[in-house]
C-alpha cells in the first residue's frame, strides 16, 4: 500500500490533475466571480479529495524512506513543508473567514459581512430569531421539496418553498380604502423616457434621482405646509409632488436658479414644469393605495454578484401560517404574522472580529 501511494506515477497524475483544475478555476472565477468558484470548485468534496490524495502521496514518500538518516534532513524538511501547505489550504477552505468590510474614511468597525448566503427571520413579539446558511444554487427548494428551519425560542418553523436565481421585481399600486398615497409618473427627455412610482412619506420609494432632475412626493399635514413642501428648500431641478389634506395634488418645479413654478396636477395631462426639453405626466394617482408586488424570473447574468436571486418563504406555527412571501437578495421584508410583525431577509450573515479596523486614510488617485 505504501509503495502504491508513494509512486512517482501517482504523484505526476495527481499534480497534473490538480494543476489543470486550478488553471480552469482561475478562468472560471474571472467569468463567474469568487463565490461561484468557491462553491463549484474549491469547496467541493472532489477537490478536497485531490488535496488529500496529494498529501497521502507526500506522506507515503516520507514513510518509504524510513529509517531516515541525517543526509535526508533536506528531503524531510521539503516534504513536511508541502504537507503544511496542504493542511493550511484545507483549513483555510473550511475554517477560514472570507468576508467584506465596508468603511468610510475615519470609520471603525469589528463587524464583517461573510460571502455566504443565509435566511434571516425575526419574531420580536416572541423574542425569537434565526440565521440559516443556505446554498440554493446547489439545492433549490420547491413546493414539492421545501426546506424547513426550526426557529430557536419558539414553536414556529421557517419554510423555504421556492427559489429563482435571478428575478426582476416590479411594484404597482391600486386604489384602496386605506394606505399611503401613490402616483405613477412618466418623464420624457429627448434621448430617453423614464417612469416610476412614488409613495408619499416613504424613505425608499418617495424620491427618485435621474441625474439631470430629481422627483419627490410628499404629504402635507395642513394647508399651510403645502407651500413649503412644494419649494423643497429651493433645490435646483427638483420636482415636488404634494398631496394636500383634502387629497388635491399639487406640483412645484424649481429651475437651475431655484425659481419655483407651481400649480395643480391634472392626471393624464403634462405638468407645466417650465423645463425645456423635458415633459412630465402623472398618469395614475391614488390618495390611498395598496401595493402589488410581482416577482418575474429572468435570465441570470454569468457572474454571481450581478444576479438578484429571490426565495419564497413562509412561517408556520401551531397557531397559524402566513402567506408565502418572495424576498429578494439583500432585502428585509416586514410581514404580518398573526397579531405581530415578523421580519424576513435573504442576505449575507455577519460575524464579529476579535479586533477593530479603522480606515485612517484613503486615496483612489491612479
N, C-alpha and C positions, 0 to 999 in steps of 0.2 A: 504493500500500500504506500509506504513512504517513497519507494522507488518510483511509483507511478506519479504521485503528486510532486515529486522533486524533478521530474523530467524536463529537459530543456524544450522539448516539443510542446508540452503543455504550457510552459511559460510563454513561448512565442505566440501560440494560438490565443491565450488569454489577453496578452498585452496588445496584440493586433486588434482583437475584438474591442477591447476597452478603448484603444486609441481611435478606432473608427466611430464608436458610439459617441465619444466626447467631441470629435470633429463634427459629426452630424448634429449633436446637441447645441454646438455653438451657432450654427446657421439656423437651427430650429428656434433658438432663443431670440435671434435677431428678427425673425419673421413673426413669432407669436408672443414674445415677451418672456420675462423671467419667471413669473408664476406658472405659465404653461410648461416651460422647460423643467421646472422642479416637479410639477405634478405628473407629467407624462414620461419623464426620463429619470431624473436624478433620484426621485423618491419612490421609484418602483421596486418591487421585490427582485426583479431580474437584474437590475443594476447593482443592488446590494449583493446579489449572488456573485456577480463578476468581481466585485471588490473582495468578497470573502474568498473566492477561488484563487485570486492572485495572492492574498495573504497566506492561504494554506500552502501555496506553491513556494513562497519565500521561506516560510517556517520549515517546510519539509526539506528544502535545500540545506538549511542550517542543521537540522537533525541528522541528515545523511552524512555530514562531515564529523559526526561525534566519534571518538573524543576529540575535542578541539585542542589545538596547540597554540603556543604564543605567536607562531608565524601566521595564524589565522585571525588575529585581532582586527586587522583592517577589514577582512571579509565579514566578520561578525558585526562590526560597527555599521557597515554599509547596509546589511540586511536588517538589523534592528531599526535603523533609520527608516527604511522602506516600510516596515511594519508599523512604526509610529505614525508615519504619514497616512497610511491606510486607516488605522484606528481613528486618527483625528478626523479624516474625511467622513467616516461613518457617524462619529459623534456630532460633527457639525451639521450633517444632513438631518439627523433625527432628534438632536437635543439642542441645536443651535437656535439663536434668536434672530430671525430675518425680519426686519421691520423698518418703518419710516418714522421720522420725527420732523414735523414742520415747525420752524421757528422764525420769527421776525427778529431783526437786529435788536439786541438788548434783552430779548426774552429768554426765559429759563424754564426747563421742564424736566421731569423724570418719567414722563409717560411716552410710550411709543405705540404706534399702530402696526400690528402684525400684517404680513402679506396674506394671511389665511382669510377665509370667509366663515361667517358664523351667523346663526339666527339668534336674535335677542328678543326676550319677552319680559315684560314687567307688569305686575299686578299690584299697584300701590295700595289698594284697599286691603289686600291680604298680606302685604309685606313680602311678597314672593317675586323672584326674578330668576332668570336663567340665561346662560350663554352656551350655545351648542355649535361647535365647529362642524362644518359640512363641506363636502366636495361633490356638489351636484353635477359637475362636469363628468364625473365617472359613474355616479349612481343618482339619476334624476328621479325624484318622487313622482308618482302618478296617482290618479284617483283610484286605480286598482291596486297600487302598491305604495301606499303612503308611508312616510316616516313619522314616528311618534317619539316625543321627548317629554319626559315627566318633569314638571316644574317644581323644583325643590321648595318646600314650605307651603305647599297647597295640594289639593286633590285634583288640580287641573292638569291637562296634557296639551302640549303644543303639537299640532298636526300639520305637516307639510304635504300637500297632495297635488302639487303642480309646479313645474319649473320651465322657464323659457330662457335660453342662453342670451338672447338679445331681443329687446322689445322697444316699441315706441308707444309712449303713454300720451293719450290725448284727453283733455278735460273740457267738458262743455257744461253749460248751466241752463236750467229751465226754470220757468216761473214756479214759485212755491208760496205757501201761506206764511212761512217763516224762514228766516235765514238772512245771510248778508246780501248786500246789493252787488250786482254784477252787470258788466256791459261787455259787448264784443265790438272791437273797432277794426277798421281797415286803414292802413297808412300807405298811400300811393306816392312813390317817388319816380323820377324819370327812368331809373335803371332797375327798380325792384319794387315789389309790393310786400308789405308785412301786415300781419293781422295777429290778434290775440285777445284773450280775455283778461279783464281787470276786475278785481274783487276789492271793494272798499274796506279800508281798515285791516288789510291783510298784509303782513310784512313781506311775504314771499310773492303774492300774486297781485299786490296793489300798485306795482310800479314796473315799468319796462324801459330799458335804455337801449336805443338803437344807434348810439354814437353821435349822429347828427342832431337828433332830438331825443327827448325823454317824455314819457307819458305816465301820469299817475291818476288814481281815483281815490277820492276822499268822501267821507260822510260828515256833514255839518250837524252839530247838535242844536244849533239855534240859527235863526235868520242872520244874526249879526256875524256869525262865524263864516258864512259863505264867502264873503269878500276876501278875507284873509287867506282862506284855503285856495281860492282861485289864483291869487297872486303868487303863492308858493315861495315867498321870500324873494321874489324878483329874479329867480334863476333864469338865465337866458335859454332860449329854445326849449322851453318846457311847456307842455300842455297838461293842464289840470282839469279833471272832471270832478264835479262836486254835486252830490245829491243833497238837496235841502230836506228839512224835516217834513215838508209836505209832498215829498217824492218827486219834485221837479229836478231836472238835470241841467246843470249849468257847465260852461266851459270857460277856461281862462288860459290864453296863449300868450307867452312872452317872446319877443324877438331877441336879436343879438344884443340890443342895448338894454334889455329888460323891460321894454314898454309892453303894457298889458292890453290885450284885446279880449273882451269877454262878451258873453251872451247866453242865450238859451239853446240847448241842443234839441234838434228835431231829428228823431230816429229815421234813418234812411236818407237824409239829406247831408251834403258836405258841411263840415264845421268851418265857418269863416275865420280861420286862424290868422289869415294875412301872411302866411309863409309862402314865398314864391316857389313854385315848382313842387310843392307838397300838398297833397289832399288827404283829409282825414274824414272818415264817415263812421258814425255809430250805427250799426245795422241791427243790433239787439241790445235791449236794456230791460233789466228785471229789478225793480226795487227790492224784492225779496226773491232769493234764488236758491236752488238746490243743485249741488254738483253731481255730474255724471262722469264717471271715470272709465275709459276704455283702454285695455292693455292689448296691443296688437303685436304679434310676433313678427320679427324682421330678420333679414339675412345677417348673420353675425359677421363683424369685421374679423380680419385674421388675428390681430393682436388682442389679448385678453383685456388689456387696460382700455381699449376702445369700445368695449362692449357694455351694454346696460342690461344685465340679466334681471330677472324678477322671479319671485317664488310666491306661490299661493299658500296662505296659512289660515288656520283657524284654531280656536281654543275650545277644548271640550272639558266638561266637568260634570259632576253628578247633578248640579243644579241648572245645567243648560249648556247649549252650544252656540257659538257665534257664527254668523255668516262668513264664508271664506273671503279673504281679502288679499289682493295682489299687492306685494311690497317690492318696490324697485330697489336695486342695489344702491346703498348709501342713504336710503330713505328711512325715516322714522314715522310711522303712522299710528295715530291715536284712534282707537276704535271703542265702540260701546260694547261692553261685556256684562250682561246682567244690569245691575244698578251701579256699576262703576266703569271707569275708563281704563283700558289696557293699552300698552304701548308695544308695537311690533316693529322690528327692524331687521334688515339684512345688510350687514356691513362687517368691516374688519373688527376683530376684538382688540382690546388694548392690554398692555402689560406695564407694570411698574419696574423701573430700573433701581438698582441699589446706589445710584449716584444721580446727580443732576448735570444737565448740559446747558450751558449758556452761550448764545451766539454773540460774541463780542463785536465783531466787525464783519462786513460782507461787501464784496466788490465784484460786480459781474462784467466789468470792462474787459474787452479782449486783450 
